[in-house]
Amino acid sequence: MINEFPQALSIAGSDSGGGAGMQADLKTMQMRHVFATTVLVAITAQNTLGVQDAMPLPKKIIDEQFASLNADLKIRACKTGMLADTETVETVVANLGQYDFGPLVVDPVMIAKGGAHLLTDEAISTVRAKLLPLADLVTPNLPEAEALAEMTIKNNEDMKKAGQRLLTLGAKNVLVKGGHFNDQKQASDFVLLADGSSFWMSSPRIDTKRTHGTGDTISACITAELAKGVSMENAIRIGKAYVEATIRDGIQVGHGHGPLNHWAV
């Protein structure tokens, strides 16, 4: 029957280098056997060495992409990635309020691996006030969790406190990724669920620079699993296992922070 196949949506910017952003989302969703659709909100000139330039798209074409998808497809889960500026965040929020695209995963992309800022300070405030209350899951790394929760994170207890703060901001479930703790032998993430339960997920830290797009990949994998009807907890655990495999079974592309291997299983 028409539209019975699981479909998911990536609302994000384009990474010309192919390792992160919408490109990583598409590759991940395809690998998870979900049909991927897109709303492109920004374009970057980017490679493994960094982001050279970025340009948000006009509100009109973003609105038209949302309307076009809603008119034809049955999207069962969606995610946001890089949203660039305040106007874009507000445009996305307005459209998500208008259309039902299933559970929303918010990957609050703010800083690229090379250090480039991908979200303005004003836009961060808009994400905190308007986008997080719509999120079924928010998936910040440590710098992003610090910015959204407005606190410093130095240890695991701080990760828990940040997770609680993000719940009070309206997100239903929280995944705080601990990969930026470079002094630990394990990469440990903290998960706080809507029912009040919580758990840690850990994996051995892999010594590699080829981690470009990890945040996009885990959030896209979770979104794909939600589109298939998998529970939130299981979708998060599958996402963690998948991104670990993409790092462990690496590929040699580029001279900087290289991409993941999305073929990994």
N, C-alpha and C positions, 0 to 999 in steps of 0.2 A: 504493500500500500504506500501511497505517496506520503513522504515526510515521516515514515516510521523509523528511518535510520537515525541514530544519535547524531545531533548537530550541536556544535559549540561556536562561540563567538569570541574573537580577540579584538579588543578596543585598544589600540596601541599605536606607537610610532614605528617607522620602518628603520631597520639597521642595514645600511648598504653593504656592510661586511658580512651579513648573513648569520652572525653568531648569536644575536640577542634580538630583543624587540619582537615585532610581528613575525619575522622569519623564524625565530626559535619557537614561537607559539604554534605556527603552522606545522613545522616539522614534528613537534612533540605530539600534537593532536592527531596527526596522521599516523604516527607510530602507535598511538593508543587506540587506533581503529575508530576514530570519530571524525565526521566530516567537519572541517574547519571553515568558518566564515570570518570576515574581517570588516572592521570599521577603522580606516586609516585616519589618524588625527594629526600626524606630524611626519616630516621627512628628515632624516639625518644623513650627513656625509660622515661616514664612520668606518673604521677598520679595527684591527686588533690593537693598534697603537693608540687609539683614542677617538674622540668625537671632534671633527674639524668644523662642522657647522650643523645647524638645525633650523627648521622652519615649520611652524604650525600651519595647518590647513584652515581655510575659512570656515566659519560656522555653517554656512549654507550647505556646503558639500558634506560636512559631517552629519548634519540633520538628514540629508537626502540618502546617505548610506544606511542610516538606521531605518528610515521609512521603507527603503527598498527591501531590506532583509525581512522586515516585519510583514510585508505584503505577500511574501512567497514562501518563506522557510519556517520551520518549526525548531527554533533554537531552544535547547534544554538547559544550557548553562553558559555563563559568559564571564569574561575577566577583563580587567583593565591593566594596562602597563604604563608606559610613559605618556603623560598627558600635557606636558610642556608648560602651560601657563594657566592663569586663572580663568580666562574666557573659555578655554577648551575644557577645563574641569567642569565649569558650570554648564556648558553645552552637553557634555556627557551625562551629568546628573539629571538634567531636564529630560533627556531622551530615555534614560533608564526609568524615570518616573512615568513615562508615557507608554512604554512597551514592556511586555512580560517576556524576558529572555531567560527565565529560570534563575537559579542561585547565582549570586555575584561574588566572584573572587577578586579582591583588590590587591594587586601587587603595587605598592606605592613607590614606584621607581623615581628616585631622586638624584642619585649620583652614579655615574658610570664607573666601571672598573678602573679606568685611567684617571679618575678624579674629576671629570667634567660634570658640572651641575646640569641636570636634566629637568629640574622643576624649580620655579622661582619661589622665593620666600612667601609671597602673597598666595601663590597657588597651594603651597603646603597647608596654609591656614584654611583654604577652601576645601582641600581634601579632608582635613580634620573635621570641619564643621558640617560639610554637606555630603561627601562621598562615603565616609566611614559609616554613618548611620544606615546606609543602604547595603553594606557589605555582609554577606553570609560568612565570609572568611577574609581576613586581612593577613598578608604574609610579609611583614617587613624584615629586612636584615637589621643588624644592630644600629648602624647610623640612622636608618629610617625610623626604627622604633624610638630612638632617642628624640628625633625631631617631632614625631607625632605625639609621643607621651610627655614630651617636654621634661626630660630627666636624663641623667647620665647613667649609663649601664656599664658596670665594671665586673660583674660576676653573675652567677646563676640566680641569686636572690633578686638582683635588679631586673633580670629578664622576666621573672615572675611578676614583679611589681609593674613593669611596663605592660605586660599582658593584661593585667587587671585594669590598668588605666585605659587601654584600648577598648576593653569591653564597656567601660563606663562612657566612652565616646560613641557607642552605638553599634560597634561591630559585634556580630553574634558569636563568632569563633575567631581565635587568634593563633597564628603560627609565628613565633619569634625565632628567626634563624640565627644561630650562634656561630656561624662560620668565620666571623671577623675576630674571634678570640684566637689569635695566632699562636699563643703559648700553650694551647691544649693539644693533646695527642688525638682527641676525639672531636669531631664536629657534632655538637649537641644542639638540638632545637627544642624549644618549649612550646607545647600545645595546650591551649585552654579552650574548652568546649562550652557551648551554650548551656549545657545542663550542669555546669559547675565542676565537672571532672577535668583532670589535667594529666598530662604525661610527658615524658622526655623521649626523644628519639636521638640515638647516637650512631655514628659510623666512624671508622678509622679515617683520620685526616690523611689525604693523599698529597704528596709533595709535587705540585705541578702549578704552572701558570695558566694552564688551559681550563679556566673556569668561567670564561665570558658567557653570560646568559644563564647562569644557574638559577637566578630568581625568576626569570621569565619561564624557564623550563619547568621548575617545580610547580609554579602556579598554573601553567598551562596543562600539565599532567593532571593536577587535582581537578581542574575545570572539566577536562575530558572525562574523567572518571565520574564526576557528578552528573554529566550529561548522559552517562550510561545507567544512572540510577544507583550508583554506589553510595554508601553512607559517607558522611563527612569524615569520620575518623578513619575509615578504611581508605578513602580517597587520599587523605593526607599521608598515610603510611605508604601507600603505593607511590605517591609523588616523591617521597624521601628515598625510597629504594631505587626508583628510576633515575633520579638525578645523580645518586651515588654511582650507579652503573655507567652513566654517560661521562663522568669524570674519570673513573677507574680505567675504562677502556678508551683511552684518549686517542685523538687524531692530531697530526702535525699540520696546522694551517696558520699562516701568518707569523709575524715576528714579535708580537706582544702578548697580551692576554688572549690566548687562543680560545676557539670555540669548543663546546662539548661535542661528544660523539652521539648524536641523536639516534643512531642505529643500534646502540647498545640495548641489550635486553637483560 
